[in-house]
Amino acid sequence: MDGSGGEDVVMIGRRRRYFSGWLILFHVLLFLSLLIAPIPALPVSSTEQVRDNSVGSDSHLPSLSPVSEDVRIGVLANRGEEIAHMEWDLTADYLSEKLAPYHFTIIPLSFQEVTPAVQNRSVSFIVANPSVYTALEYYGLAQRIATLQVPGDPDPIPVFGGVICTRSDNADIRTIEDLKGKRFAAVDPTSLGGWHAAFREIQERGLDPERDFAELNFTGTHDAAVLAVINGYADAGTARSTQLERMAKEGRIDLNQIRVINDQSQVYPWYPYRISTRMYPEWAFAAVSGTNLTLSMAVSVALLMMDADDPAALAARSAGWAIPQDHSSVHELLRTLHLPPYEDYRIPTVQEVFRHFWLTILAILGGIAILSLLLVNTWHTKQELKRALMQGQEQERIMKTLISNLPGVVYRCANDKDWTMMYISDGCRQLTGYEPEDFIGNKTLSNNDIIHPEYRDDIWDIWQKKLQMNDYFEGEYPIITRNGETRWVWERGRGIFGDDGTILFLEGFISDITDRKQMDEALKESYQKIRLLTGLTRHDILNQLTSMQLCHDLARDSENMEECMTFVDRASAIGKRIEATIGFTREYEAFGTAGSGWQQVCKVIESAKTELSPGEVIIENLVPSDLTVYADPIIRKVFTTLLDNAIRHGRTVTRIRFSAREENGSMILICEDDGVGIAEEEKTRIFQRGYGAHTGIGLFLAREILSITGLDICETGTPGEGARFEIWVPSGKWRRTGDIRS
């Protein structure tokens, strides 16, 4: 850490009111001084003293002369001297052949003879199990130059373990825990495969062999340990993991007599031998300390070049040799079991650690103190930022909620011909049918694209005049939605100016006024229709009264009683027509007074059916249930009139059908029957006022009702096949959304 690090700490302290800068700087300097202070070394332990007293490569010990031709290889005879010679003599012959004029000889050694032979340099190389070798390595007496491999499938395997077994007919022992109170046979206290590997598994199951076993016997060889189990001298035993297969191959045991305890074949499915423990490196071929380096290298190369099917490899029940394997797992095993060279291994006490490393501990505590101050400082800063962020998020949430609840669109756009959007609220989706991102940066289209072409230039001119006056702009105009529908909107906004007076952007609000606009137009038209109908009705009644008065005068002046009765009958008929006309006024007294809105056609037809008694006539309503049209509520009278005319004048009518079809963006509502139909010369006259066999105003009134919101009706049937009325609904006056609005 250099000076800049301290300055950073001081600056942090200045930014916070919780800690003073000088205190943090003091801790930083203290920490630096402690770090550069010398760390005292631990005193030499008893284990290290043993290592210092061990045999090494010092000059006072005899060394193997480079020109010496006799090279002795010590081999751990874990199965006895005879088998050791059988297994390893061919390896010596192999090396003698490869490294002539050197002559190699095998020296079988018991477990107890290995260490003295290596210390006394009576052998130049040693072949031993991992536990024995690891102790030699720990004290610097030997260095591995190759690791044995056993045959595998398909590749050789440089690792092994231990196998724990019992007789197959022994039902009392199924698990390691069942070994409690039983007799147990092992190979040797220094054998890894024949004791250490199994010892670790037994200890981890909570068993202490000295305390929990009835007997613990070391047989000296792997063969003897296995035979002790088979012959009943021991209830269970352990040997290296390849031992059972070797003895079975030699015909000395039957594998059916053996049951493996704690079978690990599922853990190591690639290992072809019976296994009960963890895996460890195979036997090591090591050069004794002081052995000629050139010779050691030559032996290592020769061993690594040995083929798996070489007679020497086959004799040793191996597949040749591999590069030296890592023995850290063996060191861990020996430390766990407190076995040589780790018999004195233990975790030091707190007092010992503090006594030897007090200065380092003080430095660490100082660093922790500094780090704690910084962490607390960071925590307070983080809390303040979190509170500020939460407040900002809450404000943003409130703003989004307010904007989303507004019945329209909130926007920010550039002051250009396209009205390029910088922000637009989600309300545009309902208003225009487009997604908000379609407008941002004119990605899909610009806001100007949806404004009706006839209004674009006027809006630009009006808005610019208002902006020049730094005033709000406001107006109504039509837009074209995504589905081609024309809707009216009201917009109000203003310009946002920079310090230099230039317009940065525009902000405003757009709302949908289509319903209000249509209602205003419908009301204007309905008022006009009402005035027209009122005038027509007044004119008709006056004409009828004049005719009635004339008949009255003629009847009064006539002296002929028969002629007088004729005039009276005529006056009576005129009175009935006046009565019908007055009755008609009841039908249209609310004509156009209720606001137009979206009417669900299917329901309106069903309602109209209830006003009639169709008798045996079948009325079918095939209009989609979600189809709505923009019309005056009295449109129900249109469907009532159509049904009444069909039933009254169709003569042979048996079926009336309502349906709908879309045509060039418009919607056609159809009412057809199977009656006598309407003659060609009457197809247009039936909509004229006064024409017809009844009052003569039904279809006339129907057309007037439809025209309030821009709808029209005509007759397109074939005479003799039935009448067919088609109501034309233009684009924008119908929809299939299911959203009914008054």
Buried (B, 14 or more C-beta within 10 A) or exposed (E): EEEEEBEEBBEBBEEBEEBEBEEBBEBBEBBBEBBEEEEEEEEEEEBEEBBEEBBBEEEEEEBBEEEEEEBBBBBBBBBBBEBBBBBBBBBBBBBBEBBEEBBBBBBBBBBEBBBEBBBEBBBBBBBBBBBBBBBBBBBBBBBBBBBBBBBBEEEBBBBBBBBBBBBBEBEEBEEBBBBBEBBBBBBBBBBBBBBBBBBBBBBEBEBEBEEBBEEBBBBBBBBBBBBBBBEEBBBBBBBBBBBBBBBBEEEEBEBEBBBBBBEBBEEBEEBBBBBBBBBBBBBBBBBBBBBBEEBBEBBBEBBBEBEBEBEBBBBBBBBBBBEBBEBEBBBBBBBBBEBBBBBEBEEEEEEEBEEBBEBBEBBBEBBEBBEEBBEEBEEBBEEEEEEEEEEEEEEEEEEEEEBEEEEBBBBBBBBEEBBBBBBBBEBBBEBBBBBBEBBBEBEEBBBBBBBBEEBBEEBBEBBBEBBEEEEEBBBEBBBBBEEEBEBBBBBEBBBEEEEEEEBBBBBBBBBBBBBBBBBBBBBEBBEEBBEEBEEBBEEBBEEBEEBBEBBBEBBEEBEEEEEBEBBBEBBEBBBEBBEBBEEBEEBBEEBBBBBBBBBBBBBBBBEBBEEBEBEEBEBEBEBBEBBBBBBBBBBBBBBBBBBBBBBBBBEEBEBBBBBBEEEEEBBBBBBBBBBBBBEEEBBEEBBBBEBBEEBBBBBBBBBBBBBBBBBEBEBEBEBEEBBBBBBBBBBBBBBEEEEEEE
